[in-house]
Amino acid sequence: MLATSTRPPTVEEVKKLSLTDLAIAAGLADALRDRLRQYVQIDPFTVVDPLGDNDDCTYSVVLDRDNPNRVVAMIANKNTPLPQLPWSTILGERLEKVGISKAEARALKHELMPKEWGNFYPYRRNGRVAGYLMFAFQVCGQR
């Protein structure tokens, strides 16, 4: 994970995002997905959200450095011994990856994607599911 001084947004801060903010985050998420595809295989279908009590994931959010309240993507990485992805290359200058707790991930996911299941795309490395991704272009409104 990248060292950062940026903190993840609170649910209250996310609630204050405008439709323009969501549109910008969606555009950034689409570009992020394209860059990620150079390093991982993203499945074309969503699965049950990986926020269960017994999952083996670590969570992070990708934020827009111009407005850190814009959540561009949420990542749930399985705790498997795979080499790190080149995040500085994938994120570029505009985006930042910030680690969050499972409780923070649940709260943000529930605010951005109130649908209870099927919000995350599995991604694979070397043919194995290495984690799950939720992108801002999937957001269809806030709670």
Sequence and secondary structure as in RCSB ss.txt:
>XXXX:A:sequence
MLATSTRPPTVEEVKKLSLTDLAIAAGLADALRDRLRQYVQIDPFTVVDPLGDNDDCTYSVVLDRDNPNRVVAMI
ANKNTPLPQLPWSTILGERLEKVGISKAEARALKHELMPKEWGNFYPYRRNGRVAGYLMFAFQVCGQR
>XXXX:A:secstr
          HHHHHT  HHHHHHHHHHHHHHHHHHTTTSEE SS BS S  TT  EEEEEEEETTEEEEEEEEE
EEE        HHHHHTTTEEEEEE HHHHHHHHHHH  SSS  BEEEEETTEEEEEEEEGGG     
